[in-house]
Amino acid sequence: MIRPILLSLVLALPPSLRADRTGEIAEIHLAVLGGRERIDALKSFRAEGHVLVASGAQVKFTMIAARPNQIRLETEKGGRTLVQGWDGSLVPWEFDTASWPPRYRDMAAGAARTFMVDAEFDDPLVAGEGRGFTLEYAGQFEADGRKMLRVLVTRRLVETFSLIVDEETCLIQMRVEQRESAGGRGIRVATHYADYRAVDGVLLPHTITLSIDGKVTQQTKIARIEGNPTLEDAFFSRPAPAPAVKTPMESDAKKPADPVPSDNR
């Protein structure tokens, strides 16, 4: 009962006061991460590590991301690699090295929606209105003896979620949202961020834990992040299909027949 009452009291504040508090949180968060100049200078990164899933299996990954929302993810297990990518505009694509030559295909609709949402390079407190995020302060609460601030985020009146910010460090600790499972059921998804380390002067989380309806389903451990790697222009775009390879029999069949010698005796 206490939290709903506190939240209602916060929402009862004049909008100008809530906006001021939100702006203050975003400003401090920006400074703590490294400042606007350093953040803007970090235009892309390459991250390597592993994902530990609930079953105990471990998957290696390499993720390359670029501002504002381009991404390429390569996950490898047992000699098999799944490559997924998005150039920020067209349909997200993927291919599996289990089939060769590669067959580049559109990502399934549900997976594509999540992939595009997660492709945002900057968090909402940094990106702000320029990327379509509306922020609103929603009060504070205590968790494990620490004070936390809640910021409600809405994007283009469609996507809504909460950010939980540590009041002392002003770093994002968690993102909480409602999503739809593959079976169409509503689920509560919480993404926890920890182990912030500097990459080219910008603090980025190196441990990301995902839980669904309160149960941990996977944990991502990032071993290394390289800032501003060299990338080709079309690195995030869907590759063109490889040209078909002709068999020797097909090649011979299309060769012109040898001329028949004439008898001009």
matplotlib code that plots the C-alpha trace (Angstrom):
import matplotlib.pyplot as plt

x = [0.0, 2.8, 4.3, 1.0, 0.3, 3.8, 3.4, 0.0, 1.5, 4.3, 1.9, -0.1, 2.8, 2.6, 4.0, 6.7, 8.2, 8.1, 9.8, 12.5, 13.2, 13.4, 15.7, 17.9, 18.2, 19.0, 21.6, 23.4, 23.2, 24.8, 27.7, 28.3, 28.5, 31.3, 29.8, 28.1, 31.4, 32.8, 29.4, 29.0, 32.5, 31.7, 29.9, 30.1, 31.5, 32.3, 31.5, 32.6, 31.6, 29.2, 25.5, 24.6, 21.0, 18.8, 19.5, 23.2, 24.3, 26.8, 26.7, 29.6, 28.6, 30.0, 27.9, 28.7, 26.5, 26.5, 24.6, 21.7, 20.2, 22.4, 23.3, 24.8, 24.8, 26.7, 26.1, 28.1, 27.5, 29.0, 30.5, 27.2, 26.8, 23.6, 24.1, 21.4, 21.5, 19.6, 20.7, 18.2, 15.7, 14.9, 13.6, 16.0, 17.7, 19.4, 21.2, 22.3, 25.7, 24.0, 22.8, 25.3, 25.5, 23.9, 20.2, 19.6, 16.0, 13.8, 13.6, 10.3, 8.0, 8.0, 11.7, 12.3, 10.2, 12.3, 15.6, 14.7, 13.8, 17.0, 19.1, 19.0, 22.6, 21.9, 19.7, 16.6, 18.1, 20.9, 18.9, 15.8, 13.3, 15.7, 15.0, 11.3, 11.5, 9.3, 10.5, 8.5, 9.7, 7.6, 9.0, 11.5, 11.6, 14.1, 15.6, 18.3, 18.9, 19.5, 17.3, 16.1, 14.4, 11.7, 11.4, 8.5, 9.5, 7.1, 8.3, 6.1, 3.0, 3.5, 6.3, 6.2, 8.6, 10.2, 13.9, 15.1, 18.0, 20.3, 19.9, 23.6, 25.3, 22.7, 23.3, 20.5, 20.1, 17.1, 14.6, 11.1, 8.4, 5.5, 6.0, 4.2, 5.6, 5.8, 2.5, 0.8, 0.9, 1.7, 5.0, 7.0, 10.5, 13.2, 16.7, 19.3, 22.5, 25.7, 29.5, 29.8, 33.3, 34.7, 35.0, 36.8, 35.8, 32.1, 30.7, 28.9, 27.4, 29.4, 26.9, 23.3, 20.8, 17.3, 14.4, 10.9, 8.1, 10.7, 12.7, 16.2, 16.4, 19.8, 22.9, 25.2, 28.9, 30.9, 34.6, 35.8, 34.4, 36.3, 35.2, 34.8, 36.0, 36.6, 33.4, 32.6, 29.8, 27.3, 28.4, 24.8, 22.9, 21.5, 24.1, 23.3, 22.7, 25.8, 25.7, 24.7, 27.7, 27.4, 28.2, 30.7, 27.8, 25.7, 28.8, 29.4, 25.8, 25.9, 29.1, 28.6, 28.9, 32.1, 31.7, 31.3, 34.2, 33.0, 34.3, 35.6, 37.5]
y = [0.0, 2.4, 2.5, 3.3, 6.1, 7.6, 7.3, 9.0, 11.8, 12.3, 12.3, 14.9, 17.3, 20.1, 18.9, 21.6, 20.2, 16.6, 17.8, 19.7, 16.5, 14.4, 16.9, 16.9, 13.1, 13.0, 15.7, 14.0, 10.6, 12.1, 13.6, 10.4, 8.3, 10.5, 13.8, 14.7, 15.2, 11.7, 10.1, 11.7, 10.7, 7.0, 6.4, 2.5, -0.4, -4.1, -6.3, -9.9, -12.3, -15.1, -15.6, -18.1, -19.3, -20.9, -24.5, -24.0, -23.7, -21.1, -19.2, -17.0, -13.8, -10.8, -7.7, -4.6, -1.6, 1.9, 5.1, 5.6, 2.1, -0.2, -3.6, -6.9, -9.9, -13.1, -16.0, -19.2, -22.6, -26.0, -24.7, -23.2, -19.5, -17.4, -13.9, -11.3, -7.7, -4.4, -1.3, 0.9, 1.2, -2.0, -5.3, -7.0, -10.1, -13.2, -16.4, -19.6, -21.2, -24.6, -24.2, -23.5, -21.5, -19.0, -18.2, -14.6, -14.3, -11.7, -12.1, -13.4, -10.4, -10.9, -11.3, -8.4, -6.0, -6.9, -6.7, -3.2, -2.0, -3.3, -1.8, 1.7, 2.8, 5.4, 4.9, 7.1, 9.4, 10.2, 10.1, 12.0, 13.7, 13.6, 9.8, 10.1, 9.4, 11.2, 11.0, 11.5, 11.3, 8.7, 8.9, 6.9, 3.7, 1.6, -1.7, -3.6, -0.6, 1.8, 4.6, 4.2, 6.6, 5.6, 7.3, 6.4, 6.3, 6.5, 6.3, 7.7, 6.9, 3.2, 1.7, 2.2, 1.1, 2.1, 2.9, 2.3, 4.7, 4.4, 7.8, 7.8, 6.8, 8.0, 4.9, 2.9, -0.3, -1.8, -1.5, -3.0, -3.5, -5.6, -7.6, -10.4, -13.9, -16.0, -17.6, -14.2, -14.1, -10.9, -11.1, -8.8, -8.4, -6.9, -6.2, -5.6, -3.6, -4.0, -3.9, -0.5, 0.1, 2.9, 2.4, 5.4, 7.4, 6.3, 4.0, 1.0, -2.1, -5.3, -7.6, -7.7, -10.1, -10.8, -12.0, -12.9, -12.8, -12.7, -15.7, -15.2, -16.6, -15.5, -13.5, -11.7, -11.3, -8.9, -9.6, -6.9, -3.8, -2.0, 1.6, 2.9, -0.1, 0.2, -0.8, -1.1, 1.1, -1.8, -3.7, -3.8, -4.2, -7.5, -9.2, -9.9, -13.6, -15.4, -16.1, -19.7, -21.9, -23.9, -27.6, -28.9, -30.6, -27.4, -25.5, -28.1, -28.2, -24.4, -24.7, -24.4, -27.6, -28.2, -27.6, -30.6, -30.7, -30.5, -32.8, -30.5, -33.0]
z = [0.0, 0.8, -2.7, -4.5, -2.0, -2.5, -6.3, -6.2, -4.1, -6.6, -9.5, -7.7, -7.8, -10.4, -13.8, -13.7, -10.5, -11.8, -15.1, -13.1, -11.1, -14.2, -15.9, -12.8, -12.8, -16.5, -16.2, -13.3, -15.0, -18.1, -16.1, -14.2, -17.4, -18.6, -19.9, -23.2, -25.1, -24.3, -24.9, -28.3, -29.2, -28.6, -31.8, -31.8, -29.9, -30.2, -27.2, -26.6, -23.9, -23.0, -22.1, -19.4, -19.7, -17.1, -18.3, -17.6, -21.2, -22.2, -25.5, -26.8, -28.5, -30.3, -30.5, -32.6, -32.1, -33.6, -32.9, -33.1, -33.5, -35.7, -34.4, -35.4, -33.1, -33.6, -31.1, -31.3, -29.7, -30.7, -33.9, -35.1, -35.4, -35.7, -37.1, -36.7, -37.8, -38.4, -40.2, -38.3, -41.2, -43.1, -41.7, -39.2, -40.8, -39.8, -41.0, -39.5, -40.5, -40.0, -43.5, -46.3, -48.5, -46.1, -46.6, -45.4, -44.1, -42.4, -38.6, -37.2, -36.4, -32.6, -32.4, -34.8, -32.5, -29.5, -31.5, -32.7, -29.3, -27.8, -30.6, -29.2, -28.6, -25.9, -22.8, -22.6, -20.0, -22.5, -25.7, -24.5, -26.8, -29.7, -30.0, -29.1, -25.4, -22.9, -19.3, -16.1, -12.5, -10.5, -7.0, -4.9, -2.9, -1.0, -2.2, -0.3, 1.9, -1.0, -2.2, -5.8, -8.2, -10.6, -14.0, -16.3, -20.0, -22.9, -26.5, -29.3, -27.2, -27.9, -25.8, -22.0, -19.3, -16.1, -15.3, -11.8, -11.0, -7.9, -6.1, -4.9, -8.1, -10.6, -12.7, -14.1, -12.1, -13.8, -16.7, -16.1, -18.7, -19.8, -23.0, -24.8, -24.8, -28.0, -26.9, -26.6, -22.7, -20.9, -19.0, -16.7, -18.0, -15.8, -17.1, -14.3, -15.1, -13.0, -13.2, -14.9, -16.4, -18.5, -22.2, -23.8, -20.8, -20.8, -18.2, -19.6, -17.8, -18.2, -16.5, -17.7, -16.0, -17.5, -15.4, -16.5, -13.9, -11.2, -12.5, -13.9, -17.4, -18.6, -17.6, -20.0, -19.0, -21.2, -21.1, -23.4, -25.1, -27.9, -28.6, -32.1, -34.1, -37.8, -39.6, -43.3, -44.6, -45.2, -42.1, -40.6, -43.8, -45.0, -47.2, -50.8, -51.6, -52.9, -56.6, -57.5, -58.2, -61.4, -61.5, -64.1, -65.9, -66.0, -67.4, -70.0, -71.1, -71.9, -73.9, -77.7, -79.5, -81.4, -85.2, -87.3, -89.8, -93.4, -96.2, -98.9, -100.9]

ax = plt.figure().add_subplot(projection="3d")
ax.plot(x, y, z, "-o")
ax.set_aspect("equal")
plt.show()
